[in-house]
Amino acid sequence: MKWKDVCQTSPNQWVLIEAVQAYTNEDGERILEEITPLKKFSNSLEAMREYQALHREDPKGNYMYFILTVKSLILLRKNG
């Protein structure tokens, strides 16, 4: 699923996603080409707790959570 599709199906909600296809470009931006929405939440605390639990179970998973008021998404990766 693409970011815009998730935004259309879950506007103004917190959502936990898994990045299925992603890469980091030459500018250090994380590009999410294909994502899978896993669960919707009414607030950030619930989303963060679910993210943390999922990350403990699968530390190598590419999980993230966002509020779906964002129309486009650019993730910047910190060095170090």
DSSP file with accessible surface (Angstrom, degrees, kcal/mol):
  #  RESIDUE AA STRUCTURE BP1 BP2  ACC     N-H-->O    O-->H-N    N-H-->O    O-->H-N    TCO  KAPPA ALPHA  PHI   PSI    X-CA   Y-CA   Z-CA
    1    1 A M              0   0   77      0, 0.0    34,-2.9     0, 0.0     2,-0.2   0.000 360.0 360.0 360.0 146.9    0.0    0.0    0.0
    2    2 A K     >  -     0   0   93     32,-0.2     4,-1.9     1,-0.1     3,-0.4  -0.581 360.0-111.2 -92.9 158.7    1.2    3.5   -0.7
    3    3 A W  H  > S+     0   0   28     29,-0.3     4,-2.4     1,-0.2     5,-0.2   0.913 117.2  53.1 -55.5 -46.2    1.3    6.3    2.0
    4    4 A K  H  > S+     0   0  132      1,-0.2     4,-1.8     2,-0.2    -1,-0.2   0.864 107.1  52.8 -62.2 -33.8   -1.5    8.3    0.2
    5    5 A D  H  > S+     0   0   52     -3,-0.4     4,-1.7     2,-0.2    -1,-0.2   0.906 109.0  48.4 -68.4 -40.8   -3.7    5.2    0.2
    6    6 A V  H  X S+     0   0    0     -4,-1.9     4,-1.8     1,-0.2    -2,-0.2   0.921 110.1  53.0 -64.5 -41.7   -3.3    4.7    4.0
    7    7 A C  H  < S+     0   0   10     -4,-2.4    -1,-0.2     1,-0.2    -2,-0.2   0.875 109.0  49.7 -60.9 -36.7   -4.0    8.4    4.6
    8    8 A Q  H  < S+     0   0  142     -4,-1.8    -1,-0.2     1,-0.2    -2,-0.2   0.854 114.0  44.1 -72.0 -33.7   -7.2    8.1    2.6
    9    9 A T  H  < S+     0   0   79     -4,-1.7    -2,-0.2     1,-0.2    -1,-0.2   0.721 127.8  26.7 -84.3 -20.1   -8.4    5.1    4.5
   10   10 A S  S >< S-     0   0    3     -4,-1.8     3,-1.2    -5,-0.1    58,-0.2  -0.352  78.8-178.5-138.5  55.2   -7.5    6.3    8.0
   11   11 A P  T 3  S+     0   0   70      0, 0.0    58,-0.2     0, 0.0     3,-0.1  -0.283  70.1   2.5 -64.1 141.0   -7.5   10.2    8.0
   12   12 A N  T 3  S+     0   0  115     56,-1.6     2,-0.3     1,-0.2    57,-0.1   0.736 105.0 116.0  58.9  30.2   -6.6   11.9   11.3
   13   13 A Q  S <  S-     0   0   75     -3,-1.2    55,-2.4    55,-0.1     2,-0.4  -0.896  70.0-112.8-122.6 155.6   -5.8    8.7   13.1
   14   14 A W  E     -AB  41  67A  58     27,-1.9    27,-3.0    -2,-0.3     2,-0.4  -0.702  40.0-172.0 -80.5 138.6   -2.6    7.3   14.6
   15   15 A V  E     -AB  40  66A   0     51,-2.6    51,-2.0    -2,-0.4     2,-0.5  -0.996  22.1-142.3-138.5 139.4   -1.5    4.2   12.7
   16   16 A L  E     -AB  39  65A   2     23,-2.8    22,-3.6    -2,-0.4    23,-1.3  -0.887  32.2-178.3 -96.2 128.0    1.2    1.6   13.2
   17   17 A I  E     -AB  37  64A   0     47,-3.3    47,-2.2    -2,-0.5     2,-0.5  -0.868  26.2-141.6-126.0 161.6    2.8    0.5   10.0
   18   18 A E  E     -AB  36  63A  63     18,-2.3    18,-2.7    -2,-0.3     2,-0.8  -0.992  22.6-133.0-118.5 129.2    5.4   -1.9    8.7
   19   19 A A  E     +A   35   0A   7     43,-3.0    16,-0.2    -2,-0.5    43,-0.2  -0.747  26.2 177.5 -81.5 112.9    7.7   -0.7    5.9
   20   20 A V  E    S+     0   0A  81     14,-2.1     2,-0.4    -2,-0.8    15,-0.2   0.886  75.0  20.9 -83.9 -44.1    7.7   -3.5    3.4
   21   21 A Q  E    S+A   34   0A 103     13,-1.9    12,-2.1     2,-0.0    13,-1.9  -0.983  82.7 143.9-128.2 119.7    9.9   -1.8    0.8
   22   22 A A  E     +A   32   0A  30     -2,-0.4     2,-0.3    10,-0.2    10,-0.2  -0.984  17.6 177.0-151.7 155.2   12.1    1.1    1.9
   23   23 A Y  E     -A   31   0A 102      8,-1.9     8,-3.6    -2,-0.3     2,-0.5  -0.974  30.0-116.5-153.0 164.5   15.5    2.6    1.2
   24   24 A T  E     -A   30   0A  52     -2,-0.3     6,-0.2     6,-0.2    52,-0.0  -0.934  32.5-145.0-106.9 124.8   17.6    5.5    2.2
   25   25 A N    >   -     0   0   28      4,-2.6     3,-2.0    -2,-0.5    -1,-0.0  -0.177  34.7 -89.2 -82.0 180.0   18.4    8.0   -0.6
   26   26 A E  T 3  S+     0   0  175      1,-0.3    -1,-0.1     2,-0.1    -2,-0.0   0.698 126.2  57.9 -65.4 -17.7   21.7    9.9   -1.1
   27   27 A D  T 3  S-     0   0  116      2,-0.1    -1,-0.3    49,-0.0     3,-0.1   0.368 119.6-107.4 -91.6   3.6   20.3   12.8    1.0
   28   28 A G  S <  S+     0   0   25     -3,-2.0    49,-2.1     1,-0.3     2,-0.4   0.616  73.2 141.9  82.5  11.4   19.7   10.5    4.0
   29   29 A E  E     - C   0  76A  50     47,-0.2    -4,-2.6    45,-0.0     2,-0.6  -0.715  51.4-130.3 -87.9 135.8   15.9   10.5    3.6
   30   30 A R  E     -AC  24  75A  45     45,-4.0    45,-1.1    -2,-0.4     2,-0.6  -0.768  22.2-156.9 -86.9 119.5   14.1    7.2    4.3
   31   31 A I  E     -A   23   0A  44     -8,-3.6    -8,-1.9    -2,-0.6     2,-0.8  -0.885   4.1-158.0-103.4 120.3   11.8    6.5    1.4
   32   32 A L  E     +A   22   0A  31     -2,-0.6   -29,-0.3    41,-0.3   -10,-0.2  -0.868  18.3 169.6 -98.9 105.3    8.9    4.2    2.1
   33   33 A E  E    S+     0   0A  83    -12,-2.1     2,-0.4    -2,-0.8   -11,-0.2   0.861  70.6  17.5 -83.9 -38.1    7.8    2.7   -1.2
   34   34 A E  E    S+A   21   0A  54    -13,-1.9   -14,-2.1   -32,-0.1   -13,-1.9  -0.993  70.9 177.9-140.3 127.7    5.4    0.1    0.1
   35   35 A I  E     -A   19   0A   3    -34,-2.9   -16,-0.2    -2,-0.4   -18,-0.0  -0.919  20.4-145.7-129.7 156.8    3.8   -0.1    3.6
   36   36 A T  E     -A   18   0A  59    -18,-2.7   -18,-2.3    -2,-0.3     2,-0.3  -0.984  19.0-137.7-120.6 117.0    1.4   -2.3    5.5
   37   37 A P  E     +A   17   0A  49      0, 0.0   -20,-0.3     0, 0.0     3,-0.1  -0.612  23.2 179.4 -72.0 132.2   -0.9   -0.7    8.0
   38   38 A L  E     -     0   0A  72    -22,-3.6     2,-0.3     1,-0.4   -21,-0.2   0.796  57.4  -9.5-103.1 -39.6   -1.1   -2.9   11.1
   39   39 A K  E     -A   16   0A 102    -23,-1.3   -23,-2.8     2,-0.0    -1,-0.4  -0.974  55.5-132.9-162.9 148.0   -3.4   -1.1   13.5
   40   40 A K  E     -A   15   0A 110     -2,-0.3     2,-0.3   -25,-0.2   -25,-0.2  -0.789  22.8-169.4-104.9 151.6   -5.2    2.2   14.1
   41   41 A F  E     -A   14   0A  13    -27,-3.0   -27,-1.9    -2,-0.3     3,-0.1  -0.959  28.6-140.1-139.0 155.5   -5.2    4.2   17.4
   42   42 A S  S    S+     0   0   98     -2,-0.3     2,-0.3   -29,-0.2    -1,-0.1   0.653  88.4  22.8 -88.9 -17.2   -7.1    7.1   18.8
   43   43 A N  S  > S-     0   0   58    -29,-0.1     4,-1.6     1,-0.1     5,-0.1  -0.974  76.0-114.1-148.3 164.9   -4.0    8.6   20.5
   44   44 A S  H  > S+     0   0   59     -2,-0.3     4,-2.9     1,-0.2     5,-0.2   0.816 109.1  60.6 -69.7 -32.5   -0.2    8.6   20.3
   45   45 A L  H  > S+     0   0   76      2,-0.2     4,-2.4     1,-0.2    -1,-0.2   0.933 106.4  46.4 -63.8 -43.7    0.4    6.9   23.7
   46   46 A E  H  > S+     0   0   85      2,-0.2     4,-2.2     1,-0.2    -1,-0.2   0.919 113.9  49.1 -62.4 -43.3   -1.5    3.7   22.6
   47   47 A A  H  X S+     0   0    0     -4,-1.6     4,-2.5     1,-0.2    -2,-0.2   0.921 111.3  49.1 -63.2 -43.3    0.4    3.7   19.2
   48   48 A M  H  X S+     0   0   58     -4,-2.9     4,-2.8     1,-0.2    -2,-0.2   0.920 110.7  50.1 -64.5 -42.3    3.7    4.1   21.0
   49   49 A R  H  X S+     0   0  149     -4,-2.4     4,-2.3     2,-0.2    -1,-0.2   0.914 112.4  46.6 -63.3 -43.1    3.0    1.3   23.4
   50   50 A E  H  X S+     0   0   69     -4,-2.2     4,-2.5     2,-0.2     5,-0.2   0.913 112.1  51.5 -65.5 -40.8    2.0   -1.1   20.7
   51   51 A Y  H  X S+     0   0   62     -4,-2.5     4,-2.9     1,-0.2    -2,-0.2   0.934 110.3  48.9 -59.1 -47.3    5.0   -0.1   18.6
   52   52 A Q  H  X S+     0   0   83     -4,-2.8     4,-2.1     2,-0.2    -2,-0.2   0.911 111.7  48.6 -62.1 -41.9    7.3   -0.8   21.6
   53   53 A A  H  X S+     0   0   28     -4,-2.3     4,-1.8     2,-0.2    -1,-0.2   0.928 114.0  46.3 -63.6 -44.2    5.7   -4.2   22.2
   54   54 A L  H  X S+     0   0   30     -4,-2.5     4,-2.2     1,-0.2    -2,-0.2   0.909 111.4  51.7 -65.3 -40.5    6.0   -5.2   18.6
   55   55 A H  H  < S+     0   0   72     -4,-2.9    -1,-0.2     1,-0.2    -2,-0.2   0.861 107.0  53.3 -66.9 -34.8    9.6   -3.9   18.4
   56   56 A R  H  < S+     0   0  178     -4,-2.1    -1,-0.2    -5,-0.2    -2,-0.2   0.897 112.5  45.0 -64.5 -39.7   10.5   -6.0   21.5
   57   57 A E  H  < S+     0   0  152     -4,-1.8    -2,-0.2     1,-0.3    -1,-0.2   0.846 132.6  18.5 -70.5 -36.0    9.1   -9.1   19.8
   58   58 A D    ><  +     0   0   63     -4,-2.2     3,-1.9    -5,-0.1    -1,-0.3  -0.657  66.5 175.1-139.6  78.3   10.8   -8.4   16.4
   59   59 A P  T 3  S+     0   0   85      0, 0.0    -1,-0.1     0, 0.0    -3,-0.1   0.743  82.0  54.5 -61.9 -21.8   13.7   -5.9   16.8
   60   60 A K  T 3  S+     0   0  200      2,-0.1    -5,-0.1    -5,-0.0    -2,-0.0   0.524  84.1 112.4 -90.1  -4.3   14.7   -6.2   13.2
   61   61 A G  S <  S-     0   0   16     -3,-1.9     2,-1.0    -6,-0.2    -3,-0.0  -0.306  72.3-127.4 -67.1 152.8   11.2   -5.3   11.9
   62   62 A N        +     0   0   49    -43,-0.2   -43,-3.0     2,-0.0     2,-0.3  -0.609  49.6 158.4-102.7  70.1   10.7   -2.0   10.1
   63   63 A Y  E     +B   18   0A  25     -2,-1.0     2,-0.3   -45,-0.2   -45,-0.2  -0.726  10.4 164.1-100.7 146.8    7.9   -0.6   12.2
   64   64 A M  E     -B   17   0A  26    -47,-2.2   -47,-3.3    -2,-0.3     2,-0.4  -0.968  21.9-144.7-151.3 160.4    6.8    3.0   12.6
   65   65 A Y  E     +B   16   0A  73     -2,-0.3     2,-0.3   -49,-0.2   -49,-0.2  -0.993  22.0 168.4-135.4 144.7    3.8    5.0   13.9
   66   66 A F  E     -B   15   0A  33    -51,-2.0   -51,-2.6    -2,-0.4     2,-0.5  -0.976  38.2-113.3-146.4 158.1    2.4    8.2   12.6
   67   67 A I  E >   -B   14   0A  48     -2,-0.3     2,-1.0   -53,-0.2     3,-1.0  -0.817  34.6-132.0 -91.1 132.5   -0.6   10.6   12.8
   68   68 A L  T 3  S+     0   0    1    -55,-2.4   -56,-1.6    -2,-0.5   -55,-0.1  -0.187  85.9  93.5 -90.2  49.5   -2.3   10.5    9.4
   69   69 A T  T 3   +     0   0   72     -2,-1.0     2,-0.5   -58,-0.2    -1,-0.2   0.444  63.7  99.8-103.1  -5.9   -2.6   14.3    8.9
   70   70 A V    <   -     0   0   55     -3,-1.0     3,-0.1     1,-0.1   -63,-0.1  -0.677  55.3-167.6 -84.5 124.5    0.7   14.2    7.0
   71   71 A K  S    S+     0   0  161     -2,-0.5     2,-0.3     1,-0.2    -1,-0.1   0.795  75.4  21.9 -84.9 -31.7    0.1   14.2    3.3
   72   72 A S  S    S-     0   0   88    -69,-0.0     2,-0.5     2,-0.0    -1,-0.2  -0.959  75.2-143.6-133.2 157.8    3.7   13.3    2.3
   73   73 A L        +     0   0   40     -2,-0.3     2,-0.4   -41,-0.1   -41,-0.3  -0.974  19.2 171.7-131.7 124.9    6.3   11.7    4.4
   74   74 A I        -     0   0  100     -2,-0.5     2,-0.5   -43,-0.1   -43,-0.1  -0.989  14.4-162.6-129.3 122.5   10.1   12.2    4.6
   75   75 A L  E     -C   30   0A  38    -45,-1.1   -45,-4.0    -2,-0.4     2,-0.5  -0.907   6.7-152.5-105.9 128.3   12.0   10.4    7.3
   76   76 A L  E     -C   29   0A 131     -2,-0.5     2,-0.5   -47,-0.2   -47,-0.2  -0.874   8.5-144.3-103.2 130.4   15.5   11.7    8.1
   77   77 A R        -     0   0  149    -49,-2.1     2,-0.3    -2,-0.5    -2,-0.0  -0.798  12.6-135.7 -95.8 129.7   18.0    9.3    9.4
   78   78 A K        -     0   0  193     -2,-0.5     2,-0.4     2,-0.1   -50,-0.0  -0.608  17.8-124.3 -81.8 142.7   20.5   10.5   12.0
   79   79 A N              0   0  164     -2,-0.3    -1,-0.0     1,-0.1     0, 0.0  -0.705 360.0 360.0 -83.6 138.8   24.1    9.5   11.7
   80   80 A G              0   0  126     -2,-0.4    -1,-0.1     0, 0.0    -2,-0.1   0.206 360.0 360.0  86.7 360.0   25.6    7.8   14.7
